[in-house]
Amino acid sequence: MTVTAERAGGRGRGARFTKSVHRQGSSRHTRDSYALFLLPGALAFLAVIVVPFLMNTGVSFTDWRGVGTPEWSGLANYRELMNDAEFWASFRHSLFMVVAMAAVPTALGLVLAAALFDYVGKHFGSRWAAVLRACFYLPQVLPIAVAGIVWSWILAPDNGSLNELLKAVGLGSWQQDWLGDPDIALYSVMGVMVWVQLGFPLVVFMAGLQRVDPQLHEAAELDGAGWWRRFRHITLAQIRPEIYVVLTWCTIAALKVFGAVYVLTKGGPGGATNVPSYFSFTTFFEKTQVGYGAAVSTVLTVIILAVSLIGLKLQTRAEDAEEGVRA
């Protein structure tokens, strides 16, 4: 009987071992299948992103006019870049763009999303909330070239819609050359970019609000908490991962903004709206200082990568904290 039991136990262990090997083989086959689907995207990423970036980085160590043979110059372009007042001015303007395209749209998007979700959706129905959300998101759908041309008409000094409106309501003294005055051109572009960027945070935050447990708001309301306290202590805490996503995405968009500056002001007047991406573009194609322009774009890429990694780290930490609270 003992021998029989040992044989039965051996067969049981053998069966379990066979099942374990089968599961491992199935898991490995699944991973291999996933790898096949990821392969085209990985090849495209390698060809479109990695290889051009490495080539651009290599060119940044040369003195090259775009024709002929590049001459190796080492870190000369980067040393010149550190002492280039025009580059640092463009980088300061880029920080203004971060305010216009990340900080302000995130704050306004939070308030508008909460208003649409808590007030419009509850009192007028979800259909009206969806219509208003689509209206706010419309500038994201428009090509930036089209939006820039329309805004250049609106902000034109002569017969521009904004100046004509100010004149019609008796505020003619407020008329300005909105895109031609060095003192206000950057702020005019910032205003346009707030309009362009606002829809993205709004849509993301409204999606995030749908996963907030309504019982938390009901309990807080029964305890006498007003809308602002519920928004501050419940809503913001629950959608913190979405906030980090929006801030990261919009900051990256602000650092690499190009189309709006090109269409509205071309970096002028007098460099008042120049940003690193446009500075790199003009250095490449107008001044034909290809090596120096490559150095500018390489530095900008490294900054964007650093911002991306920081944003991903903050988002992961927020998600882990939320999972810990739920557990």
CORKAJO-V859093 format. One record per residue. N is the residue number from 1. RES is the residue in one small letter. SS is DSSP state (2 for helix, 1 for strand, 0 for the rest). Layout:
# CORKAJO-V859093
N_RES_SS + N_RES_SS
This chain:
# CORKAJO-V859093
1_m_0 + 2_t_2 + 3_v_2 + 4_t_2 + 5_a_2 + 6_e_2 + 7_r_2 + 8_a_2 + 9_g_2 + 10_g_2 + 11_r_2 + 12_g_2 + 13_r_2 + 14_g_2 + 15_a_2 + 16_r_2 + 17_f_2 + 18_t_2 + 19_k_2 + 20_s_2 + 21_v_2 + 22_h_2 + 23_r_2 + 24_q_2 + 25_g_2 + 26_s_2 + 27_s_2 + 28_r_2 + 29_h_2 + 30_t_2 + 31_r_2 + 32_d_2 + 33_s_2 + 34_y_2 + 35_a_2 + 36_l_2 + 37_f_2 + 38_l_2 + 39_l_2 + 40_p_2 + 41_g_2 + 42_a_2 + 43_l_2 + 44_a_2 + 45_f_2 + 46_l_2 + 47_a_2 + 48_v_2 + 49_i_2 + 50_v_2 + 51_v_2 + 52_p_2 + 53_f_2 + 54_l_2 + 55_m_2 + 56_n_2 + 57_t_2 + 58_g_2 + 59_v_2 + 60_s_0 + 61_f_0 + 62_t_1 + 63_d_1 + 64_w_0 + 65_r_0 + 66_g_0 + 67_v_0 + 68_g_0 + 69_t_0 + 70_p_0 + 71_e_1 + 72_w_1 + 73_s_0 + 74_g_0 + 75_l_0 + 76_a_2 + 77_n_2 + 78_y_2 + 79_r_2 + 80_e_2 + 81_l_2 + 82_m_2 + 83_n_0 + 84_d_0 + 85_a_2 + 86_e_2 + 87_f_2 + 88_w_2 + 89_a_2 + 90_s_2 + 91_f_2 + 92_r_2 + 93_h_2 + 94_s_2 + 95_l_2 + 96_f_2 + 97_m_2 + 98_v_2 + 99_v_2 + 100_a_2 + 101_m_2 + 102_a_2 + 103_a_2 + 104_v_2 + 105_p_2 + 106_t_2 + 107_a_2 + 108_l_2 + 109_g_2 + 110_l_2 + 111_v_2 + 112_l_2 + 113_a_2 + 114_a_2 + 115_a_2 + 116_l_2 + 117_f_2 + 118_d_2 + 119_y_2 + 120_v_2 + 121_g_2 + 122_k_2 + 123_h_2 + 124_f_0 + 125_g_0 + 126_s_2 + 127_r_2 + 128_w_2 + 129_a_2 + 130_a_2 + 131_v_2 + 132_l_2 + 133_r_2 + 134_a_2 + 135_c_2 + 136_f_2 + 137_y_2 + 138_l_2 + 139_p_2 + 140_q_2 + 141_v_2 + 142_l_0 + 143_p_0 + 144_i_2 + 145_a_2 + 146_v_2 + 147_a_2 + 148_g_2 + 149_i_2 + 150_v_2 + 151_w_2 + 152_s_2 + 153_w_2 + 154_i_2 + 155_l_0 + 156_a_0 + 157_p_0 + 158_d_0 + 159_n_0 + 160_g_0 + 161_s_2 + 162_l_2 + 163_n_2 + 164_e_2 + 165_l_2 + 166_l_2 + 167_k_2 + 168_a_2 + 169_v_0 + 170_g_0 + 171_l_0 + 172_g_2 + 173_s_2 + 174_w_2 + 175_q_0 + 176_q_0 + 177_d_0 + 178_w_0 + 179_l_0 + 180_g_0 + 181_d_0 + 182_p_0 + 183_d_0 + 184_i_0 + 185_a_2 + 186_l_2 + 187_y_2 + 188_s_2 + 189_v_2 + 190_m_2 + 191_g_2 + 192_v_2 + 193_m_2 + 194_v_2 + 195_w_2 + 196_v_2 + 197_q_2 + 198_l_2 + 199_g_2 + 200_f_2 + 201_p_2 + 202_l_2 + 203_v_2 + 204_v_2 + 205_f_2 + 206_m_2 + 207_a_2 + 208_g_2 + 209_l_2 + 210_q_0 + 211_r_0 + 212_v_0 + 213_d_0 + 214_p_2 + 215_q_2 + 216_l_2 + 217_h_2 + 218_e_2 + 219_a_2 + 220_a_2 + 221_e_2 + 222_l_2 + 223_d_0 + 224_g_0 + 225_a_0 + 226_g_0 + 227_w_2 + 228_w_2 + 229_r_2 + 230_r_2 + 231_f_2 + 232_r_2 + 233_h_2 + 234_i_2 + 235_t_2 + 236_l_2 + 237_a_2 + 238_q_2 + 239_i_0 + 240_r_2 + 241_p_2 + 242_e_2 + 243_i_2 + 244_y_2 + 245_v_2 + 246_v_2 + 247_l_2 + 248_t_2 + 249_w_2 + 250_c_2 + 251_t_2 + 252_i_2 + 253_a_2 + 254_a_2 + 255_l_2 + 256_k_0 + 257_v_0 + 258_f_0 + 259_g_2 + 260_a_2 + 261_v_2 + 262_y_2 + 263_v_2 + 264_l_2 + 265_t_0 + 266_k_0 + 267_g_0 + 268_g_0 + 269_p_0 + 270_g_0 + 271_g_0 + 272_a_0 + 273_t_0 + 274_n_0 + 275_v_0 + 276_p_2 + 277_s_2 + 278_y_2 + 279_f_2 + 280_s_2 + 281_f_2 + 282_t_2 + 283_t_2 + 284_f_2 + 285_f_2 + 286_e_0 + 287_k_0 + 288_t_0 + 289_q_0 + 290_v_2 + 291_g_2 + 292_y_2 + 293_g_2 + 294_a_2 + 295_a_2 + 296_v_2 + 297_s_2 + 298_t_2 + 299_v_2 + 300_l_2 + 301_t_2 + 302_v_2 + 303_i_2 + 304_i_2 + 305_l_2 + 306_a_2 + 307_v_2 + 308_s_2 + 309_l_2 + 310_i_2 + 311_g_2 + 312_l_2 + 313_k_2 + 314_l_2 + 315_q_2 + 316_t_2 + 317_r_2 + 318_a_2 + 319_e_2 + 320_d_2 + 321_a_2 + 322_e_2 + 323_e_2 + 324_g_2 + 325_v_2 + 326_r_2 + 327_a_0
